[in-house]
Amino acid sequence: MMPNRPSSPGIHERYAVLLDIARRLAATRRPEDLYLAIYEQSSRVLETTGFFVSLYDEATDIATVVFLADRGRIDWSPITYRGSDSAVIRERRPILRRLDKLDPSVILLGPQDEEVTRSAIAAPMMRGDHMLGIICAQSYRTDAYTEADLELLVAVADQAAVALQNAFDAAEMERRRLEAERLEEIGRALTSSLELSEVLERIVSTTLELVEADSAAVWLLCGERLVEVALTRGPASIEPGTRITVPDELYERLAVRREAVVFPSVREHGLLPEELRDHVRAECGVVVPLVSDDQVIGALSVGHLEKRNYSPDDLRILQRLATHAGIAVGNARLHERIRMLSLTDPLTGLANRRHLAVYLEREFAAARRGRTLTLLIFDLDFFKEYNDAAGHQAGDEALRAFARILRSETRSMNLTARYGGDEFIAVLTDADARGGLALAERIARAMQADPLLGPAGLTVSVGIATYSPDMNSPEDLIRAADRDLYRRKAEREASTAAQQP
């Protein structure tokens, strides 16, 4: 129903009404409710056959009609226009118009083949120097408004600006509260796992959801200014394993200043190296550093297939997410290092006895189900004598040299371990005794060619055992290989003794 034109209030009544309007607007918190309240309260003192509320974004010069009423019919559909086309916005002052021709200062109401707006008043909603938007009352009558009406609308606009700013501030506080809760929840989820692969997956999936990106990737430092894609997702993503050397300026901004870097046009941005531009399918993107224990350990990147402007909120959310992600990655990597230390021999880098026991238990169970399993045990000949003569440091170097040969000659799918002292073990899956013997021969040749072990005259004895159904435990397999080792040693010593005069 179209509001009737209110009678013109006297000065005392006008101030009483304005005070009541201020009170009612101040009590309204939701922006949508406030737009309706501004219309309803303006209708108490002004003719509002037509009425609209428009919000203005100074950064983009875009004004958006967020509420429109025409003869009592309310329309919430947004209408955008260039703000500087409006004299109210451009000159930041109220206007009174007799509209006998088109005027870009106001949004005209009414269909073209019927009566249209004939007069209008509009006033800016200002908070200090910041323009929030405008309110505009319209009539289908010519000369419907006076200067006194304009003063009333200005007073309503001033009250509306205060109420709107309060509503926006309250909405922003609530949004940030919910955002903080969500990010804290994400932080707990990220740090709840110590498995790096799981942590990376959670970081990437959460990033895609939180910033509605087309792609997300975690880059981890793997050398001096060298980073590698640890995990990536999305149609615009970079291939995992891609490595690049970070250019000086980009490194300065990410690792030294620790700031977010925005790429409005990825392929044309001078900070990106040529080899990366060939991989990137995103149109624009952002990179933020990942920090753990006050050290930059990598970066989190997002990409979008279409151009977009990243808002301060986008960057803030990404940086807060990166804070949680950096802690989670750091914790997972520390856990991995501790786990590796607990499973790795510190001198040679091979698996230790604990790791060997866990691995062999699993492979022994597989052998019982029919898989071929062979174990080799190596013993460096006369190592004690060499260690006593050359010194412990030289002995350690010899052990490390043999470990390198053992690791390089053994397939990566198999396990090599230091069993203790100068004894080593290789566990071969899907290989029989002949495969074990072939490995032993390769190792013997590599030792002769080694620049340390060859001149030192160090050799190795080997024992080989293959799983058989009469074995009850992994220890039986090790004992069988150990017996074979001493049998071969005894045969070699007997052969050597027989050859002596």
Sequence and secondary structure as in RCSB ss.txt:
>XXXX:A:sequence
MMPNRPSSPGIHERYAVLLDIARRLAATRRPEDLYLAIYEQSSRVLETTGFFVSLYDEATDIATVVFLADRGRID
WSPITYRGSDSAVIRERRPILRRLDKLDPSVILLGPQDEEVTRSAIAAPMMRGDHMLGIICAQSYRTDAYTEADL
ELLVAVADQAAVALQNAFDAAEMERRRLEAERLEEIGRALTSSLELSEVLERIVSTTLELVEADSAAVWLLCGER
LVEVALTRGPASIEPGTRITVPDELYERLAVRREAVVFPSVREHGLLPEELRDHVRAECGVVVPLVSDDQVIGAL
SVGHLEKRNYSPDDLRILQRLATHAGIAVGNARLHERIRMLSLTDPLTGLANRRHLAVYLEREFAAARRGRTLTL
LIFDLDFFKEYNDAAGHQAGDEALRAFARILRSETRSMNLTARYGGDEFIAVLTDADARGGLALAERIARAMQAD
PLLGPAGLTVSVGIATYSPDMNSPEDLIRAADRDLYRRKAEREASTAAQQP
>XXXX:A:secstr
          HHHHHHHHHHHHHHHHT  SHHHHHHHHHHHHHHHS  SEEEEEEEETTTTEEEEEEEEETTEEE
   EEEEGGGSHHHHHTS EEEE SS  TTS   S TTS    EEEEEEEEETTEEEEEEEEEESSTT   HHHH
HHHHHHHHHHHHHHHHHHHHHHHHHHHHHHHHHHHHHHHHHT   HHHHHHHHHHHHHHHHT SEEEEEEEEETT
EEEEEEEESTT   TT EEE  HHHHIIIIIS   EEESSGGG TTS HHHHTT   SEEEEEEEEETTEEEEEE
EEEESS     HHHHHHHHHHHHHHHHHHHHHHHHHHHHHHHHB TTT SB HHHHHHHHHHHHHHHHTT  EEE
EEEEETTHHHHHHHH HHHHHHHHHHHHHHHHHHS TTSEEEEEETTEEEEEEET  HHHHHHHHHHHHHHHHHS
TTHHHHT  EEEEEEE  TT  SHHHHHHHHHHHHHHHHHHHHHHHHHH  
